[in-house]
């Protein structure tokens, strides 16, 4: 009998499913002068730390049942901001003197048959990386098709206007 109850229980549990998925979002960000700490559920803000007022805020109206966050949650957000700023400063020190990005452009137009190479030497690379480039011969070539299509359409339209005007004048002469 106990085995039957267990089997019935397991069958009912296996038939239960959650068809609605929820999306929870947790945002923590910082800069030298400001910070952000926010929790949301299904696109609605549930709690955020107001660092100017120095307290946590629950923006939902008071007449709805909503999640209440325990005492000390704001203090945890302040601690997370300190960790964020520490990590930001640590990252700045680690990357100091290492250029992250460098843009360059050609001051001339490449010609058909030209071959160019670009070499990059960087402390993070074990050996320089070289990439070869050639002028793309098989790229899209200009076409006269659209111009011809436009010209033919314009000509047919003007002939239609002329024929219509002719018949309009002829129709007025007959009446």
C-alpha positions as CSV (number, residue, x, y, z in Angstrom):
1,X,0.0,0.0,0.0
2,X,2.8,2.4,0.8
3,X,4.5,1.6,-2.5
4,X,1.2,2.6,-4.3
5,X,1.0,5.9,-2.5
6,X,4.7,6.6,-3.4
7,X,4.0,5.7,-7.0
8,X,1.0,7.9,-7.1
9,X,2.9,10.8,-5.6
10,X,5.8,10.4,-8.0
11,X,3.4,10.3,-11.0
12,X,1.8,13.5,-9.9
13,X,5.1,15.2,-9.4
14,X,6.3,14.1,-12.8
15,X,3.2,15.6,-14.4
16,X,3.7,19.0,-12.8
17,X,5.6,21.5,-15.0
18,X,6.3,25.2,-14.9
19,X,5.2,26.7,-18.2
20,X,6.0,30.3,-17.2
21,X,9.6,31.2,-17.1
22,X,10.7,34.3,-15.2
23,X,13.6,36.5,-16.1
24,X,15.6,37.9,-13.2
25,X,18.1,40.7,-13.8
26,X,20.8,41.9,-11.4
27,X,22.8,45.0,-12.3
28,X,25.9,46.1,-10.5
29,X,28.0,48.9,-11.9
30,X,30.4,51.6,-10.7
31,X,32.5,54.5,-11.8
32,X,34.7,56.9,-10.0
33,X,31.8,59.1,-9.1
34,X,28.6,57.0,-9.3
35,X,27.3,53.5,-8.8
36,X,24.3,51.3,-9.7
37,X,22.7,48.3,-8.0
38,X,19.3,47.1,-9.2
39,X,17.2,44.0,-9.1
40,X,14.3,43.3,-11.4
41,X,12.0,40.4,-12.2
42,X,10.2,40.0,-15.6
43,X,11.3,43.5,-16.7
44,X,10.0,45.3,-13.6
45,X,12.3,47.0,-11.1
46,X,11.9,45.4,-7.7
47,X,14.6,47.0,-5.7
48,X,17.5,49.5,-6.2
49,X,20.0,51.2,-4.1
50,X,19.7,55.0,-4.0
51,X,23.3,56.0,-3.1
52,X,22.4,59.7,-2.9
53,X,19.7,59.1,-0.3
54,X,21.8,56.3,1.3
55,X,18.9,53.8,1.4
56,X,17.3,51.0,-0.6
57,X,14.1,51.7,-2.6
58,X,11.3,49.4,-3.5
59,X,9.5,51.3,-6.4
60,X,6.3,49.1,-6.5
61,X,3.2,50.8,-5.2
62,X,2.2,49.9,-1.6
63,X,-1.1,48.3,-2.6
64,X,0.4,45.3,-4.3
65,X,2.1,42.3,-2.7
66,X,5.8,42.5,-3.5
67,X,9.1,41.0,-2.5
68,X,10.5,42.7,0.6
69,X,14.2,42.7,0.9
70,X,15.8,42.2,4.4
71,X,17.5,44.8,6.5
72,X,21.1,45.1,5.6
73,X,20.5,44.7,1.9
74,X,21.5,48.4,1.2
75,X,24.7,47.9,3.2
76,X,25.5,44.8,1.0
77,X,25.0,47.0,-2.1
78,X,27.5,49.6,-0.6
79,X,30.0,46.8,0.0
80,X,29.5,45.6,-3.6
81,X,30.2,49.1,-4.8
82,X,33.5,49.1,-2.9
83,X,34.5,45.8,-4.4
84,X,33.5,47.1,-7.9
85,X,35.6,50.2,-7.5
86,X,38.6,48.1,-6.2
87,X,38.3,45.8,-9.2
88,X,38.1,48.8,-11.6
89,X,41.2,50.4,-10.1
90,X,43.0,47.1,-10.2
91,X,42.1,46.6,-13.8
92,X,43.4,50.1,-14.6
93,X,46.7,49.4,-12.9
94,X,47.1,46.1,-14.8
95,X,46.4,47.7,-18.2
96,X,48.5,50.9,-17.5
97,X,50.9,51.4,-20.4
98,X,49.3,48.8,-22.6
99,X,47.5,50.4,-25.6
100,X,44.1,48.6,-26.0
101,X,43.2,49.9,-29.4
102,X,44.8,51.7,-32.3
103,X,43.2,52.8,-35.5
104,X,44.9,53.5,-38.7
105,X,43.9,54.4,-42.2
106,X,45.5,54.5,-45.6
107,X,46.3,57.9,-47.0
108,X,46.1,56.6,-50.6
109,X,43.7,54.6,-52.7
110,X,44.8,50.9,-53.3
111,X,45.2,50.0,-57.0
112,X,44.4,46.8,-58.8
113,X,47.1,44.2,-58.3
114,X,48.6,45.8,-55.1
115,X,49.3,43.6,-52.1
116,X,49.6,45.0,-48.6
117,X,50.6,43.6,-45.3
118,X,50.0,44.6,-41.7
119,X,52.2,43.5,-38.8
120,X,51.3,43.8,-35.2
121,X,53.8,43.5,-32.3
122,X,52.4,43.5,-28.8
123,X,53.6,42.3,-25.4
124,X,50.6,40.0,-25.1
125,X,51.6,38.2,-28.4
126,X,54.3,35.5,-28.4
127,X,55.4,36.5,-31.9
128,X,54.3,39.3,-34.3
129,X,51.1,38.7,-36.3
130,X,51.2,39.6,-40.0
131,X,48.1,39.7,-42.2
132,X,48.2,40.1,-46.0
133,X,45.6,42.1,-48.0
134,X,45.1,42.4,-51.7
135,X,42.8,44.6,-53.7
136,X,39.4,42.9,-54.2
137,X,39.0,42.3,-57.9
138,X,35.8,40.2,-57.6
139,X,33.9,42.8,-55.5
140,X,30.7,44.4,-56.7
141,X,31.1,46.1,-60.0
142,X,29.0,49.1,-61.1
143,X,26.1,48.1,-63.3
144,X,24.2,50.0,-66.0
145,X,21.0,47.9,-65.4
146,X,19.3,50.3,-62.9
147,X,20.0,53.4,-65.1
148,X,18.6,51.6,-68.2
149,X,15.6,50.5,-66.3
150,X,15.0,54.1,-65.1
151,X,15.5,55.5,-68.5
152,X,13.1,53.1,-70.2
153,X,10.4,53.7,-67.5
154,X,10.8,57.5,-67.9
155,X,10.5,57.3,-71.7
156,X,7.4,55.1,-71.5
157,X,5.8,57.5,-68.9
158,X,6.5,60.5,-71.2
159,X,5.0,58.7,-74.2
160,X,2.0,57.9,-72.1
161,X,1.5,61.6,-71.1
162,X,1.9,62.7,-74.8
163,X,-0.6,60.1,-76.0
164,X,-3.1,61.0,-73.2
165,X,-2.8,64.7,-74.1
166,X,-3.3,63.9,-77.8
167,X,-6.5,61.9,-77.1
168,X,-7.7,64.6,-74.6
169,X,-7.4,67.3,-77.3
170,X,-9.0,65.1,-80.0
171,X,-11.9,64.3,-77.6
172,X,-12.5,68.0,-76.9
173,X,-12.5,68.8,-80.7
174,X,-15.2,66.1,-81.4
175,X,-17.7,67.4,-78.8
